[in-house]
Amino acid sequence: MSSPEEPLGQADRTEGDINLSDRRRAWQQDNVDDATRETLARDSAAFLHQSLSTPCLTELTGCNGVYLIDASGRRYMDFHGNSLHQVGHAHPLVIEAVKRQLDDLAFCPRRFTNQSAITLAERLAELAPENLTKVLFAPGGTAAIGIAMKLARYATGRHKTISMLDSFHGASLDAISIGGEELFRDGLGPLLPGCFHVAWPSAEAEAEAIERILVDEGDIGAVIAEPMRCTTIDRPPDAYWRRVRELCDQHAALLVFDEIPLALGRTGRMFCCEHSGVTPDILVLGKGLGGGVMPMAAAIARADLDIAPHRALGHYTHEKSPLGAAAGLATLDVIESENLLERSRELGAETLERLREMQQRHDAVIGVRGLGLAMGVELDCADDAERVLYDCLANGLSFKVSAGTVLTLTPPLTITNEQMAEAIAILDAALGRL
């Protein structure tokens, strides 16, 4: 990775906003006051530096609904949210549920259980696609991916995996081994053996790449993938996943879907895999499960994969977190009571049409795609994407830049029509200033 003094290369532009660039420094010069600069200096001195996090953009002091609020009182509409704000920031029902749980039971060691954790597991099993009925919680998505990988090894007796190039499944060594992001793998030396990667598919026929590895290796334990890539909003044809499902069955490999950023309504269905009608053997979710308040993730598996009673699959201190479970239950209640699945579908379709109309007026936009309230606007070059990002930030709209050129728009499902219109207007104006 580049240091602040080194020129930015392509690897620096593949994931997230470009936080070491001259344009970032210029934005901060114009939009950050002296008190905040002092806070950012303290942050830099206190924390280990890492890409995508350091240096920080500014200081936040609040968040509510669609908004992030910085130390100077500036509000940003959050169309990034690290994909965890399906019900918005600080939803009052989620906050109240966590407060009640704090008064009743704040922590539960692994050897005990509690009503909140059991009830959340039961509700997830009811909501998940058919036959996915056994749950294990974890404090984050990366940990839940680790659970799925270990369970696949126990179930098949095989350690080899197939996953997608440029995919992201977490930042731990096991997760980056199956992930394909150069940014997270570069310079770390040997990773897990037996991790094969194929190109992200754009057609049904490209399942042949997976088939070749399954046949040639003969001992693949799992195929691990996002049913839709959340960063660039790329979704393979439904027939592709149906073929992959068939291939996994033929070769006794498990199919693991990573829905950490997509589950709980982001695409207009509770789970993204419902769109293709393909049920994995293990489904992993996280991020939004904690209601944007608590770290919470889960792996949901077929009942017949409950085969490791004498092994440690997760073994996390907060395995049955009452606080995380309370937040998760409240999140599911909000999704149901506020009809957020329907809202995601309807508002997402309307917004996609607006974005396509916008594409006709801006030559820099070369592609628009989306499913529910996960939308991507692809620009012609990374420099244009960076310029639009900081222009929008200066005018109160925050989003993620993925693969260098894709503006990834993932607002809360609770966003109002008026707020969405305002956000699209900010983006439209920024594109007009290129």
C-alpha positions as CSV (number, residue, x, y, z in Angstrom):
1,M,0.0,0.0,0.0
2,S,1.1,3.5,-0.6
3,S,2.2,5.8,2.2
4,P,0.9,9.3,2.2
5,E,4.0,10.4,0.4
6,E,3.8,7.8,-2.4
7,P,1.7,8.1,-5.5
8,L,-1.6,6.3,-5.5
9,G,-1.7,3.1,-7.6
10,Q,-4.6,1.0,-8.9
11,A,-4.7,-1.1,-5.7
12,D,-5.4,2.0,-3.7
13,R,-8.5,2.7,-5.8
14,T,-10.2,-0.7,-5.7
15,E,-12.1,-0.5,-2.4
16,G,-13.6,2.4,-0.5
17,D,-12.9,6.1,-0.9
18,I,-9.4,7.2,-1.7
19,N,-8.5,8.6,1.6
20,L,-4.8,9.4,0.9
21,S,-5.3,11.6,-2.1
22,D,-4.8,15.3,-2.6
23,R,-8.5,15.7,-3.1
24,R,-9.2,14.2,0.4
25,R,-6.8,16.7,1.9
26,A,-8.3,19.6,0.0
27,W,-11.8,18.6,1.2
28,Q,-10.6,18.6,4.8
29,Q,-9.0,22.0,4.3
30,D,-12.3,23.4,3.2
31,N,-14.7,21.5,5.5
32,V,-13.0,20.7,8.8
33,D,-12.5,23.3,11.5
34,D,-9.6,23.7,13.9
35,A,-11.2,21.8,16.8
36,T,-11.9,18.8,14.5
37,R,-8.3,18.9,13.1
38,E,-7.1,18.5,16.7
39,T,-9.5,15.5,17.2
40,L,-8.2,13.9,14.0
41,A,-4.6,14.4,15.1
42,R,-5.4,12.7,18.4
43,D,-7.0,9.8,16.5
44,S,-4.0,9.5,14.2
45,A,-1.7,9.4,17.3
46,A,-3.8,6.9,19.2
47,F,-4.7,4.2,16.6
48,L,-2.7,1.9,14.4
49,H,-3.0,3.2,10.8
50,Q,-4.6,1.1,8.1
51,S,-6.0,1.7,4.7
52,L,-9.6,2.8,4.3
53,S,-9.7,4.0,7.9
54,T,-6.7,6.3,8.4
55,P,-6.6,9.2,8.1
56,C,-10.3,9.7,9.1
57,L,-12.5,12.2,7.2
58,T,-13.9,14.1,10.1
59,E,-15.4,13.6,13.6
60,L,-19.0,12.4,14.1
61,T,-21.0,13.3,17.2
62,G,-24.4,11.9,16.3
63,C,-26.5,9.8,13.9
64,N,-30.2,9.5,13.4
65,G,-32.3,8.0,10.6
66,V,-30.6,8.7,7.3
67,Y,-28.2,11.2,8.8
68,L,-24.7,11.3,10.2
69,I,-23.9,14.5,12.1
70,D,-20.3,15.8,12.5
71,A,-18.7,17.9,15.2
72,S,-19.6,21.2,13.5
73,G,-23.2,20.3,13.1
74,R,-23.0,19.4,9.4
75,R,-25.4,16.6,8.4
76,Y,-24.6,13.9,5.8
77,M,-27.2,11.6,4.2
78,D,-25.7,8.2,4.8
79,F,-25.8,6.1,1.6
80,H,-23.0,3.9,2.8
81,G,-23.6,3.0,6.4
82,N,-21.2,0.0,6.1
83,S,-24.4,-1.8,5.0
84,L,-25.7,-2.1,8.5
85,H,-28.4,0.6,8.7
86,Q,-31.4,-1.1,7.1
87,V,-33.6,0.4,9.8
88,G,-31.7,3.6,9.8
89,H,-29.4,5.0,12.5
90,A,-30.5,4.9,16.1
91,H,-34.0,3.6,15.4
92,P,-36.0,4.4,18.6
93,L,-37.4,0.8,18.8
94,V,-33.9,-0.7,18.6
95,I,-32.5,1.7,21.1
96,E,-35.3,1.1,23.5
97,A,-35.0,-2.7,23.2
98,V,-31.3,-2.6,24.0
99,K,-31.9,-0.3,27.0
100,R,-34.5,-2.7,28.3
101,Q,-32.1,-5.6,27.8
102,L,-29.4,-3.7,29.7
103,D,-31.7,-3.5,32.7
104,D,-32.6,-7.2,32.6
105,L,-29.6,-9.1,31.4
106,A,-26.5,-7.4,30.0
107,F,-24.3,-10.5,29.4
108,C,-24.7,-14.2,29.1
109,P,-21.6,-16.6,29.3
110,R,-21.6,-19.4,26.7
111,R,-22.5,-22.2,29.1
112,F,-25.8,-20.5,29.8
113,T,-28.6,-19.3,27.5
114,N,-31.2,-16.5,27.5
115,Q,-34.6,-15.9,26.1
116,S,-33.6,-13.1,23.7
117,A,-30.9,-15.3,22.0
118,I,-33.2,-18.3,21.7
119,T,-36.1,-16.2,20.3
120,L,-33.9,-14.5,17.7
121,A,-32.5,-17.9,16.6
122,E,-36.1,-19.2,16.2
123,R,-37.2,-16.2,14.3
124,L,-34.3,-16.4,11.9
125,A,-35.0,-20.1,11.3
126,E,-38.6,-19.2,10.5
127,L,-37.5,-16.5,8.0
128,A,-34.6,-18.2,6.3
129,P,-35.1,-20.3,3.2
130,E,-36.4,-23.8,3.5
131,N,-34.3,-26.3,5.6
132,L,-32.0,-23.6,7.1
133,T,-33.0,-24.1,10.8
134,K,-29.8,-24.3,12.9
135,V,-28.2,-21.0,14.0
136,L,-24.9,-20.0,15.6
137,F,-24.3,-16.3,16.5
138,A,-21.0,-14.4,16.4
139,P,-19.9,-10.9,17.2
140,G,-19.3,-10.0,13.6
141,G,-19.6,-11.1,10.0
142,T,-16.0,-12.2,9.6
143,A,-16.4,-14.5,12.6
144,A,-19.6,-16.0,11.1
145,I,-17.7,-16.7,7.8
146,G,-15.2,-18.6,9.9
147,I,-18.0,-20.7,11.4
148,A,-19.3,-21.5,8.0
149,M,-15.8,-22.5,6.8
150,K,-15.1,-24.8,9.7
151,L,-18.6,-26.4,9.5
152,A,-18.0,-27.1,5.8
153,R,-14.7,-28.8,6.6
154,Y,-16.3,-30.9,9.3
155,A,-19.2,-31.9,7.1
156,T,-17.2,-32.8,4.0
157,G,-13.8,-33.7,5.3
158,R,-12.4,-31.3,2.7
159,H,-10.5,-28.1,3.2
160,K,-10.6,-26.7,-0.4
161,T,-12.9,-23.9,-1.4
162,I,-14.0,-22.0,-4.5
163,S,-14.8,-18.3,-4.3
164,M,-14.8,-15.2,-6.5
165,L,-12.0,-12.9,-7.5
166,D,-12.3,-9.4,-6.0
167,S,-14.8,-10.7,-3.4
168,F,-14.7,-9.6,0.2
169,H,-15.8,-11.9,3.1
170,G,-14.0,-10.3,6.0
171,A,-10.6,-9.1,7.0
172,S,-9.2,-12.0,9.1
173,L,-6.6,-14.3,7.5
174,D,-9.0,-17.1,6.8
175,A,-11.6,-14.7,5.3
176,I,-9.0,-12.9,3.1
177,S,-7.8,-16.3,1.9
178,I,-11.2,-17.0,0.3
179,G,-11.7,-13.3,-0.5
180,G,-10.1,-12.0,-3.6
181,E,-9.3,-8.3,-2.9
182,E,-5.7,-7.5,-3.5
183,L,-5.9,-4.6,-1.1
184,F,-6.5,-7.1,1.8
185,R,-4.1,-9.9,0.7
186,D,-1.0,-8.0,-0.6
187,G,2.1,-8.5,1.5
188,L,0.8,-11.0,4.0
189,G,2.6,-14.1,2.8
190,P,1.1,-17.6,2.7
191,L,-2.7,-17.7,3.2
192,L,-4.9,-20.8,3.7
193,P,-4.1,-23.5,1.2
194,G,-6.6,-24.8,-1.3
195,C,-8.5,-21.5,-1.9
196,F,-9.4,-21.4,-5.6
197,H,-10.9,-18.3,-7.2
198,V,-13.0,-17.7,-10.4
199,A,-14.0,-14.6,-12.1
200,W,-17.2,-12.9,-11.1
201,P,-19.8,-14.2,-13.5
202,S,-21.8,-12.2,-16.0
203,A,-23.5,-15.2,-17.7
204,E,-24.9,-18.6,-16.9
205,A,-22.2,-20.3,-18.9
206,E,-19.5,-19.0,-16.6
207,A,-20.5,-21.6,-14.1
208,E,-18.2,-23.8,-16.2
209,A,-15.2,-22.3,-14.4
210,I,-16.5,-23.6,-11.1
211,E,-17.3,-27.0,-12.7
212,R,-13.8,-27.3,-14.0
213,I,-12.3,-26.8,-10.6
214,L,-14.8,-29.2,-9.0
215,V,-13.9,-31.9,-11.5
216,D,-10.2,-31.3,-11.6
217,E,-9.7,-31.1,-7.9
218,G,-12.2,-33.7,-6.9
219,D,-12.2,-32.7,-3.2
220,I,-13.7,-29.2,-3.0
221,G,-15.5,-28.7,0.3
222,A,-17.4,-25.5,-0.3
223,V,-18.3,-22.8,-2.8
224,I,-18.5,-19.5,-1.0
225,A,-20.0,-16.4,-2.7
226,E,-22.2,-13.4,-2.4
227,P,-25.5,-14.0,-4.3
228,M,-25.0,-10.4,-5.4
229,R,-21.8,-8.4,-5.0
230,C,-22.8,-5.5,-2.7
231,T,-19.9,-3.3,-3.5
232,T,-20.3,-3.0,-7.2
233,I,-24.0,-4.2,-7.3
234,D,-23.3,-7.0,-9.8
235,R,-25.8,-9.8,-9.9
236,P,-25.3,-13.0,-11.9
237,P,-28.3,-14.5,-13.8
238,D,-30.6,-16.6,-11.7
239,A,-29.7,-19.6,-13.9
240,Y,-26.1,-19.2,-12.9
241,W,-26.8,-19.9,-9.2
242,R,-29.2,-22.7,-10.1
243,R,-26.4,-24.3,-12.1
244,V,-23.9,-23.8,-9.2
245,R,-26.4,-25.4,-6.8
246,E,-26.6,-28.4,-9.1
247,L,-22.8,-28.6,-9.4
248,C,-22.3,-28.5,-5.6
249,D,-24.8,-31.3,-5.2
250,Q,-23.2,-33.4,-7.9
251,H,-19.7,-33.0,-6.3
252,A,-20.7,-33.2,-2.6
253,A,-19.6,-29.6,-2.0
254,L,-21.5,-27.2,0.3
255,L,-22.9,-23.9,-1.1
256,V,-22.3,-21.0,1.3
257,F,-23.9,-17.7,0.6
258,D,-22.4,-14.6,2.3
259,E,-25.3,-12.2,2.8
260,I,-23.6,-10.1,5.5
261,P,-24.3,-6.8,3.7
262,L,-27.5,-7.9,1.8
263,A,-29.8,-9.8,4.2
264,L,-32.7,-8.2,6.0
265,G,-34.4,-6.4,3.1
266,R,-31.6,-4.6,1.3
267,T,-32.6,-6.1,-2.1
268,G,-36.4,-6.1,-1.4
269,R,-36.5,-9.6,0.0
270,M,-35.5,-10.7,3.5
271,F,-32.6,-12.6,1.9
272,C,-31.0,-11.9,-1.5
273,C,-30.9,-15.6,-2.5
274,E,-34.7,-15.6,-2.5
275,H,-34.6,-13.8,-5.8
276,S,-33.0,-16.7,-7.6
277,G,-34.8,-19.4,-5.7
278,V,-31.6,-21.0,-4.7
279,T,-31.1,-22.2,-1.1
280,P,-27.5,-22.5,0.2
281,D,-26.4,-25.1,2.7
282,I,-25.2,-22.3,5.0
283,L,-26.3,-18.7,4.9
284,V,-24.2,-16.0,6.7
285,L,-25.6,-12.7,7.7
286,G,-24.5,-9.8,9.9
287,K,-24.2,-6.0,9.8
288,G,-27.8,-5.0,9.8
289,L,-28.8,-7.9,12.2
290,G,-27.7,-5.6,15.1
291,G,-29.9,-2.8,14.0
292,G,-27.0,-0.5,13.4
293,V,-26.4,-0.5,17.1
294,M,-24.9,-3.8,18.3
295,P,-22.3,-6.0,16.6
296,M,-24.2,-9.2,15.7
297,A,-23.9,-11.9,13.0
298,A,-25.1,-15.4,12.4
299,A,-24.5,-18.5,10.4
300,I,-27.7,-20.4,9.6
301,A,-27.3,-24.0,8.4
302,R,-29.3,-27.1,7.4
303,A,-30.4,-29.1,10.3
304,D,-28.5,-32.2,9.1
305,L,-25.2,-30.1,9.4
306,D,-25.5,-30.0,13.2
307,I,-22.7,-32.5,13.3
308,A,-20.0,-30.9,15.5
309,P,-21.2,-31.1,19.2
310,H,-17.7,-31.9,20.3
311,R,-16.0,-29.2,18.2
312,A,-15.6,-25.5,18.6
313,L,-17.2,-23.8,15.6
314,G,-17.4,-20.3,17.1
315,H,-16.6,-20.3,20.7
316,Y,-17.0,-16.6,21.0
317,T,-17.3,-14.8,24.3
318,H,-20.4,-13.0,23.0
319,E,-21.9,-16.0,21.3
320,K,-25.4,-15.5,22.7
321,S,-25.2,-11.8,23.4
322,P,-28.5,-10.7,25.0
323,L,-27.9,-7.2,23.8
324,G,-27.2,-8.2,20.2
325,A,-30.2,-10.5,20.2
326,A,-32.4,-7.7,21.6
327,A,-31.3,-5.4,18.8
328,G,-31.8,-8.2,16.2
329,L,-35.3,-8.9,17.4
330,A,-36.2,-5.2,17.4
331,T,-34.8,-4.9,13.9
332,L,-37.0,-7.7,12.6
333,D,-40.0,-6.1,14.3
334,V,-39.2,-2.8,12.5
335,I,-38.8,-4.5,9.1
336,E,-42.2,-6.1,9.5
337,S,-44.1,-3.3,11.1
338,E,-42.9,-0.6,8.7
339,N,-43.2,-2.9,5.6
340,L,-39.6,-2.3,4.7
341,L,-39.3,-5.2,2.3
342,E,-42.1,-3.7,0.1
343,R,-40.6,-0.2,0.5
344,S,-37.2,-1.4,-0.6
345,R,-38.6,-2.9,-3.7
346,E,-40.9,0.0,-4.6
347,L,-38.6,2.9,-3.8
348,G,-35.6,1.1,-5.2
349,A,-37.3,0.6,-8.5
350,E,-38.4,4.3,-8.6
351,T,-34.9,5.5,-7.8
352,L,-33.3,3.2,-10.4
353,E,-35.5,4.8,-13.0
354,R,-34.3,8.3,-11.9
355,L,-30.7,7.2,-12.0
356,R,-31.2,5.8,-15.5
357,E,-32.7,9.1,-16.6
358,M,-29.7,10.9,-15.1
359,Q,-27.3,8.6,-17.0
360,Q,-28.8,10.0,-20.2
361,R,-27.7,13.5,-19.3
362,H,-24.2,12.8,-18.0
363,D,-21.5,11.3,-20.3
364,A,-19.4,10.3,-17.3
365,V,-22.0,7.7,-16.3
366,I,-21.5,4.5,-18.2
367,G,-23.8,2.2,-16.2
368,V,-26.6,2.1,-13.7
369,R,-27.8,-1.1,-11.9
370,G,-29.6,-2.1,-8.7
371,L,-31.9,-4.4,-6.8
372,G,-34.0,-3.0,-4.1
373,L,-32.2,-0.2,-2.2
374,A,-28.8,-1.5,-3.4
375,M,-27.8,0.6,-6.4
376,G,-24.6,1.3,-8.3
377,V,-23.7,4.2,-10.6
378,E,-20.6,3.3,-12.7
379,L,-18.5,6.2,-14.0
380,D,-15.9,6.3,-16.7
381,C,-12.8,6.7,-14.5
382,A,-11.6,6.7,-10.9
383,D,-10.7,10.4,-11.0
384,D,-14.3,11.3,-11.9
385,A,-15.6,9.0,-9.1
386,E,-13.4,10.7,-6.6
387,R,-14.4,14.2,-7.7
388,V,-18.1,13.3,-7.4
389,L,-17.6,11.7,-4.0
390,Y,-16.0,14.8,-2.4
391,D,-18.4,17.2,-4.2
392,C,-21.3,15.2,-2.7
393,L,-19.8,15.1,0.7
394,A,-19.4,18.8,0.7
395,N,-23.1,19.0,-0.1
396,G,-24.3,16.5,2.5
397,L,-24.3,13.1,0.8
398,S,-22.0,10.3,1.8
399,F,-21.6,7.0,-0.2
400,K,-19.0,4.4,-1.0
401,V,-16.8,4.2,-4.0
402,S,-16.1,0.6,-5.1
403,A,-13.7,-0.8,-7.7
404,G,-12.5,2.7,-8.2
405,T,-15.4,3.8,-10.4
406,V,-18.7,2.5,-8.9
407,L,-20.7,4.9,-6.7
408,T,-22.4,2.4,-4.4
409,L,-25.7,3.8,-3.0
410,T,-27.1,1.9,0.0
411,P,-29.4,4.1,2.0
412,P,-31.5,3.0,5.0
413,L,-34.7,1.3,4.0
414,T,-36.5,3.8,6.2
415,I,-35.5,6.8,4.0
416,T,-38.4,9.1,3.0
417,N,-39.3,9.9,-0.6
418,E,-38.2,13.5,0.0
419,Q,-34.8,12.5,1.4
420,M,-34.2,10.2,-1.6
421,A,-35.1,13.0,-4.0
422,E,-32.7,15.4,-2.2
423,A,-29.9,12.8,-2.4
424,I,-30.4,12.2,-6.1
425,A,-30.4,15.9,-6.7
426,I,-27.1,16.3,-4.9
427,L,-25.6,13.5,-7.0
428,D,-27.1,14.9,-10.2
429,A,-25.6,18.3,-9.5
430,A,-22.1,16.9,-8.7
431,L,-22.1,14.9,-12.0
432,G,-23.1,18.1,-13.8
433,R,-20.0,19.8,-12.4
434,L,-17.5,17.3,-13.8
